[in-house]
Amino acid sequence: MIREKLIEKGIGFDKSFRMRGTGEVSRIEALSDAVFGFAITLLVVSLEVPHTFTELLEIMRGFAAFAISFVLLFVVWLTQYKFFRRYGLNDNFTIWINALLLFVVLFYVYPLKFLWSFLVDAIFGFSASARAPGATPVSPIEPGQIPALLTIFGLGYAAIFLVFALLYYHAYRKRAQLELNELEIHDTWSNVAENLLHVLIGALSIVITLITRSGFGGAVYWLIGPMQFINGTVMGKRRKRIEQRLEGEASAVASE
């Protein structure tokens, strides 16, 4: 299992954070890997082997959308992997919230693939008729349906990061039980804030899409970089101050 191999090699471990989930892979993690594997299977460009070079070219046109969707799913999986490695939580709340994450991932696989297929085709100027040689050209989506597509994507985007925000907040509430030190508490709360910013972006996109009834709401996702940069800068400065204070306290104790 890939998760076991990563644990053995210490991949994804943070030296500044004590890993509490370094034991055997839990059943909920094993189920998660199976679900993510199935979700990636649903993303495949084609289930049939092409019989002609023309068919091969048609399949290859879907590679970019598949690659983007695959990377996004992998980021979600990696985030979940790091959470379980850091905290090793396996209580009822964690199990049910993780189950909600798996539900959202499976439900939004097709909308995710459809959106990126549509965007890639629009960017490179591919026509819908090229996907079905000899058939009557049919547009994959009508202009009036774009707001609904962005709303569906926004709901899935916000839901996934809301789940992670809840997981990290749950770990924060259990900081005493987990024996988190001050830096680990800060990092846990930073993850809560980071995920809530993603939720805010998804919600803002939905609101603008519903108000304007256009694709303008999709431009909101360009705010991810600037907002996370500001959040990372602020949290980084706070962490630095904590580190300096702890170092000063340790030096004072050592000099006594």
N, C-alpha and C positions, 0 to 999 in steps of 0.2 A: 504494500500500500504506500502511495506517495507520501502521505502524512507521516508515516513511521520513518521513512527514509529521511525526510526533512528534519524530524526530531533528532535522529541519530547524528546527523551532521551539524545540528544546531543552527540550521538555516532559518532566518526570520526571528532569531533571538536578539534581544536588545541587551547589551552589556550593562546599561544603566537601569535595567528593570529585572528584578528577580523572577525567573520563569517558574510559575507554580504548576504548570501543566506539562511536566516533562515525563510523566509516567506513560502507561499504556494508553492507546487511543480509545476514547470512550465510544459507546455504542451510538450516541447521538452524532459524534464526529464521523463515524463510519457511514451512518445513514446520510449525512450531509454530503460526503464524497460521492456516494452513489447517486444522489439527486443531482448534484452539479455535473456529474458525468453524463447523466441522462439529458440534462438541459443542453449540454454541449452537443450531444448527438442530434438533438432537434435542430441545431443550427447548421448542420452540414449542408453544403451547397447542393448536393444531389445524392439520392440514394441509388441511382442507377449508373452503371458504367457507360460512358459515351460510346456510341457505335461508329461515329464519324468524327472527323476533325472539326467540322462545323459545330457539332453538338459539344465537343470539348471546349471550343471557344466560348460557347454560350455559358457553360458551367464556370469557366475561368473568370467570366465577368462578375460572378457573384463572390469571388474570393475576397475582395476588399471589404465588403459588408460583413462577410463571415469573420474575417480577421479582427475587425473592430469590435464586433459583438463578442467574440471569443475573449479578447483582452478585457473587456468590461466585466464579463462573468468571472474571469480569473482574478481580477482585482477584488471583486466581492468575496470570492473564495479565500484569497490570501488575507483579507481583513478579518474574516471569520477565524481562519487558522491562527492568526496572531493573537486574537482575543482569547481563545482557549489555551494557547501556550502561556500567555501572561498570567491568567487568573485561575485556570483549572477548575472553573465553576461547572457544576453538573447538577444543580438543584432544579426544582420544579419550574421556577420562573425562567431560568435559562433554557430549559428544554422546550417550554412552550413558545417562548419568544424566538428561539432558533427555528422551531417548526414553522412559525409565521414567516420567517425569512425564506425558508425553503419553498413555502407556498407562493410567495411573491415572485421568487426567481422562476419557478415553473410557469406561473401564469403569464409572466411578461416576456418569455423567451420569444414568442412569435411577434408581438408588437415591436420588440427590440430589433429583431432581424428585419422586419418589414420597414421600419423607419430608416435604418441605415442602408438598406437596399434602395429605397426611394431616394435618399440623399446622394448616394454614390452615383446612381443613374442620372440624377439631375446635375451633379457637378461635372460629370464626364460627357453629358449629352447623349446618353444611351436612350433609345426609344423603347417603349413597352412592347411594340410588335416584334422586336428582335428576340424576345424571350420565347416567342411562339411562332416559328417560321411557317408561313402559309396561312396563318390564322388571321382573322379580322383584328386590326390593331385596337387594343383596349387599354385605356389609361389605368395605371394601377391605383390612382386616387384622384378624385375630383377636387378642384380648388376649395369647394365648400366643406370638404371632409378633412382638410388639413388641421383646422382647430381641434377637431375631435381626436385626431392622431396625436397632436401635441399634448392634449389633456390626458390621454391614456398614458403616454410616456412620462409626463410629469407626475402622475399619481404613483406609477411604479418607482420612479426615481426617488420621490419623497418618502415612499413607504420603506424602501430598502434602508435608507440612511436613518429613518426614524427608528427602525429596529436596532440598528447599531448604536444609536444614541441611548436607547433604553437598556441595551446590554451593558454599555459602559457606565451608565448611571447606576445600574444594579450593582456593578462591581464597586462603584464609589460608595454606595450605601453600606457595602460589606467590607469597607476598608479596614475596620478594626479586626474583623474575623480573618481577613486575608493578611493582616499584619503589613499593610502597605506603609512604606516610609513616606516622608514628606514629599520627596521628589516623585515618587510613584503616584501619590495622591494627586499631585499637580498634573502629571502626564495623563492620568485617567480623566480628570476633569477637562483637560485640553481636548481629549478625544470626544467627549460629550459635546463641547462647543463646536468642534470641527464638523461633526455629523449633523448637528442642528443647523449649521449654516447651509449645508447641502439641502436639508429639508426646507429651509426658508427659500432657497433659490428655486426648488421645484414648485413650491406653493406660489411664489411670485410669478413664475412662468404660467401656471395654470390661470391665475387671476387675470393677468394681462391678456392671455389668449381668449378667455371668456368675455372680457370687456371689449376687446378690439375685433373679435371674431376673425382673426387673421393669423398668419404664421409669425407675427412680430414677437410673440411670447417666446419663441425659440431663441431669440437673441439674448435672453436673460442668462442663458448658460455661459455666455462669455464673461459673466461676472464671477465665475468660480475661481479663476486665477487670482484676480485682485483681492477678493474677499478673503480667500484662504491665505494669501500673502500677508495681509494686514493682521489676520488672526494669528498666524504663525510668528510674526514679528513681535506682537504684544505678548503672547504666551512664552516666546523664547526669552524675552527680557525678564519676565517674571521668574522663569526657571533659573536664569543666570543669577538673579538676586538671591534666590534660595540657596543655590550652590555656594555663592560667596559667603553667605551668612553661616551656613553649615561648616564651611572650611574654617571660618574665623572662630566658631565655637570649638571646633576640634583642635585648633591650634592653641586656643586659650587653655583647654583642658590638658593638653600635652605639656604646656609650659609650667603648669602648677606642680 
